[in-house]
Amino acid sequence: MEQELAVTVQNVKKEFKNQTVLKDINIDFQMGKIYGIIGRNGSGKTVLLKCICGLLYPSSGVVKVNQKIVGRDIDFPQNIGFIIENPGFLHHYSGLKNLKYLASIRGKVKEEGIRKYMQLVGLNPDDKKPVGKYSLGMRQRLGIAQALMEEPDILILDEPMNALDNAGVEEMRNVFVKMKEQGKLIIIASHIRDDIDILCDEVYGIDVGVIKKIR
């Protein structure tokens, strides 16, 4: 049903100079599901996610989020939380101070909510350690907290398990399943097949800019 579709990608092509990275991509995403996108480095999966988030615009075709065309009706969809590539933080600030600074841009979440999501991903909001001294796994958790803290309807997660140990991976899987149970849409790009197999309702493979449904 059309009204159930949160994200629609229609005939999307993306070119950089003489290179075509996405070739006529057509894919729909419904609320209340977790979708997996798998592909090698350079396959186009990160570019596709950036087009959905409004970080890049297609060379042709359209991306619709809640029936609004990204780059035409809206610049950035307001109801998307994302982690794409390595999260960028101010190294001399604590985790809490970083998230408070980022939250102040849109003013949608107060400190209480930030603390809640830091704890949800296994971080102590009262830890004064600067992010520059965080392990890679802690930074990844902080990035996930940032994606979740404004309670978006749609989550776009590019390699969300990067640098997490086995316990951390299990914790984050549980978090994402809970988000799905709340009716949210989650799109995960990962090279870790277990994450895709365990979490995802539908799986797509992308290679040299062409996407195909796997299951």
DRENMI-49900 format. One record per residue: residue in one letter; x, y negated, z negated of N, C-alpha, C, O in turn. Coordinates in steps of 0.1 Angstrom, whole numbers, plus 5000, padded with zeros to 4 digits. Example, Ala and Ser with C-alpha at 12.3 -4.5 7.8 and 13.67 -1.06 7.14 Angstrom:
<nodes>
A513250574922512350454922513250334922514250334915
S512850224929513750114929512950004921513449894920
</nodes>
This chain:
<nodes>
M500850125000500050005000500949885000501949874993
E500549785008501349665010501549584997502649534994
Q500449584989500549504976501449564966501949494957
E501849694968502749754958504149724962505049744953
L504449684974505849664978506349534972505849424973
A507449554964508149434958509149374967509349254968
V509849464975510949424984510749494997510549614998
T510749415008510649465021511849415030512049295031
V512549505036513649465045513149505059512949625062
Q513049405068512549425081513549385092513949275093
N514049485100514849465111516049375108516449295116
V516649405097517749315092519049355099519449475098
K519749255104521049275110521949165103521449055101
K523149205099524049105093525449115100526049225101
E525849005106527149005113528148905106527648795101
F529348935106530448845102531448835113532148935117
K531448715119532248695131531948805142530748805147
N532848895145532548985156532149125150532049225158
Q531949135137531649265131530249265126529749185120
T529549375130528149395126528149495114528549605116
V527749445103527849515090526549585087526549705082
L525449525091524049595089523449595103523449495110
K522849705107522249725120520849765119520449885116
D519949665121518449695122517949775110517449885112
I518149725098517849795086516349775083515849655083
N515549875081514149875077513949965065514250085065
I513549905053513349985041512449905032512549785031
D511549985025510649925016510849975002511250095000
F510649894991510849934978509649894969509149784970
Q509149994962507949984954508349964939509350014934
M507449894932507649884917507450014911506850104916
G508150034899508050154891508850274896508550384893
K509850244905510650344910512150304909512450184909
I512950414909514450384910514850444924514650554927
Y515550354931516050394945517550394944518250314938
G518150494951519550504952520050484966519450524976
I521150404967521750384980523250434979523950384971
I523550524987524950584987525650555000525050555010
G526950534999527750505010529150475006529450434995
R530050495016531450475013531750325012530850245016
N532950285007533350145007533350095022533850165031
G532749985024532649925037531449975045531349935057
S530550055039529450105046528350005049527450025057
G528349905040527249795042526349795030525449705029
K526549875020525549885009525549755000524549704996
T526749704997526849584989526249464997525649374991
V526549455010525949345018524449355018523849245017
L523849475019522449485019521849435005520949355005
L522549474994522049424981522149274980521249204974
K523249214985523349064985522348994993521848884989
C521849055004520849005012519449005004518648905005
I519249104997518049114989518049004978517048944975
C519148984972519348884961519348744965519248654957
G519548724978519748584983521148534983521348414985
L522048614979523448574979524048564994525048494996
L523448645003523648635017522348625024521348675019
Y522348565036521148575044521348655057522448655062
P520348725062520548805074520848725086520448605087
S521548775095521748715108520548715116520248625124
S519748825115518348835121517548925112518149005104
G516248925114515349005106515048925093515548815090
V514148985084513748915072513849015060513649135061
V514148955048513949015036512848945028512948825026
K511849025024510748965016510849025002510949144999
V510748934992510648964978509248914973509048794973
N508449004969507048964965506348874976505848774973
Q506548924988505848865000506448725004505948665013
K507548684998508248555001509548585008510348675004
I509748525020510948545028512148475021512148355019
V513148555018514348505012515148415022515348465034
G515548295019516148205028515248115035515748025042
R513948145035512948055041511948005031511847885029
D511248095025510248055015510948025001510547934994
I511948104998512748094986514248104989514548184998
D515048034981516448054983516948184975517648264980
F516548184962516948294954515648344947514948274940
P515348474948514148534941514448514926515448544921
Q513348464919513548434905513348554896513848554884
N512848664901512548774892513448894894513149004892
I514748864899515748964901516848944891517348834889
G517249054885518449064877519449154885519049254890
F520749114886521649194894523049194888523449104881
I523749304891525149314889525749364902525549474906
I526549274908527149304921528649274920529049164917
E529449374923530849364922531249334908530349354899
N532449294905532849274891532149154885532249044891
P531549174873530849054867531948944864533048984859
G531648824866532548714863532148644851531048594850
F533048634841532748564828533848474825534948484830
L533548384816534648284810535448364800534948404789
H536648384803537548474795537748424781537948514772
H537648294778537948244764536748244756536848204744
Y535548274761534348274754534048414749534448514755
S533348434738532848564734531748604743531248534751
G531348734742530248784750528948714748528248674758
L528548684735527348614732527448474738526448424744
K528548404737528648264742528548264757527948174763
N529148364763529048374778527648384782527148314791
L526848474776525448494780524648374776523648344784
K524848314765524148184762524348084772523448004776
Y525648064777525947964787525147994800524547914806
L525148124804524448164816522948154815522248114824
A522448184803521048174801520548024801519447994805
S521447934798521047794797520747734811520147634812
I521247804821521047754835519547754839519047654845
R518847854835517447864839516547854826515347824828
G517147864814516347834802515147934800514147904795
K515348064805514248154804514348254792513448324789
V515548254785515748344774516448274763517348194765
K515948294751516648234739517648334733517748454737
E518348284723519448364717518948504712519648604713
E517748504706517248624701517148734712517448854709
G516648694724516548794735517948834740518148954743
I518948744740520248774744520848884735521448984739
R520748854721521248954712520549094713521249194712
K519249094716518549214718519149304729519349424728
Y519449234740519949314752521449344750521949444756
M522249264743523549304740523549434732524349524734
Q522749434722522649554713522149674721522549784719
L521249654731520649754739521749824747521749954749
V522749754752523749814760525049844752526049884757
G524849844738525949894730527049784726528149824723
L526749654727527649554723527149484710525949474708
N528149444702527849364690527749214693528849164696
P526649154692526549014696527348924686527748804690
D527748974674528448894665529948914666530748854659
D530448994676531849014678532348884684531948844695
K533348824678533948694682535048714693535648614698
K535348844696536448864705536148804718535048814724
P537148724724536848664737536748774748537448884747
V535948744758535748844769537048884776537148994781
G538048794776539348824782540048944775540949004781
K539648974763540249084756539349214756539649314750
Y538249204763537349314765537949424773538749394782
S537649544771537949654780537049644793536049574792
L537449714803536649704815535249764813534249704818
G535149864804533849914801532949824794531749814796
M533549744784532749644777532349534786531249484785
R533149494796532749394805531549444814530649364817
Q531649564817530549624825529249624817528149584822
R529349654804528149654796527549514795526349484795
L528449414794528049274793527349234806526449154805
G527949284817527249244830525849304831524949244836
I525649424825524349484825523449404816522249384820
A523949364804523149284795522749154802521549114801
Q523649094810523248974817522148994827521248914829
A522249114834521249144844519849164838518849144844
L519849214825518649254819518049144810516749144808
M518849044806518448954795517148864798516448834789
E516948834811515848754814514548834817513548784822
E514748964815513649064817512949054831511749034832
P513849064841513349054855512549174859512649284852
D511649164869510849274874511649364882511349484884
I512749314888513549384898515049384894515549274891
L515649504894517049514890517849564902517549664908
I518949494906519749534917521149564911521849474906
L521549684911522749724904523749794913523549904918
D524849724915525949784924527049844916527749774909
E527149974916528050054909527950024894528949984888
P526750034888526649994874527350074863527550024852
M527850194867528550284858530050264858530750334852
N530550174866531950144867532650134854532150054846
A533650204851534550184839533850234826534450214816
L532650294827532050344815532450484812532650564821
D532650514799532950654796531650734796530650684799
N531850864794530650954795529450914786528350914790
A529850874774528750834764528050704770526850694769
G528850614775528350484780527450514792526350454794
V527850604801527050644813525650694808524650654813
E525650784798524450844793523550734787522350734789
E524150644780523350534774522750444784521550414783
M523450414795522950324805521850394813520850334818
R522050524816520950604823519650594815518650574821
N519750604802518550594793517950464794516750444795
V518750354794518250224795517450204809516350144809
F518050254820517450234833516150314834515150264840
V516050434828514850514828513750434820512550434824
K514150374809513150294801512650184809511450144809
M513450114817513050004825512050054836511049984838
K512350164842511450224852510050244845509050224851
E510050304833508850334827508050214823506850224822
Q508650094823507949974821507449914834506849804834
G507649984845507149944858508049864866507649814876
K509349854862510249774870510749854882510749974882
L511249774892511949834903513449824901513949714898
I514149934903515549934902516149994915515750104919
I517149924920517849964932519349984928519949884923
I519850104929521250134924522050174936521650274944
A523150114938524150164948525250224940525850164931
S525650344943526650414935527350524944526750574953
H528550544941529250654948529250784939529850884942
I528650764926528650884917527350954919526250914916
R527551074925526351154930525451194918524251194919
D526051214906525251254895524251144891523051174888
D524751014891523850904888522650904897521450884893
I522850924910521850914920520851034918519651014918
D521451154916520551274915519751264903518551304903
I520251224892519551224879518551104878517351124873
L518850994883518050874881516950844892515950794889
C517250874905516550814916515350894921515451024922
D514350824924513150884930513250904945512750994951
E513950804951514250814965515650774967516250684961
V516350844977517750814980517950794995517450855003
Y518750684997519150655011520650655013521350615004
G521050695024522450695027522750585038521950565047
I523850515036524150405046525550435051526450455043
D525750425064527050445070527150355082526250355090
V528250285083528550195094527250105097526950085108
G526650065086525449975087524150035091523249955093
V524050165092522850235095522350305083523150375077
I521050295080520550355068519550465071518750455081
K519650575063518750685066518250745052519050745043
K517050785052516550845039517050985038517051065047
I517551015026518151145023517151235016516951355019
R516451175006515351244999514351134992513451174986
</nodes>
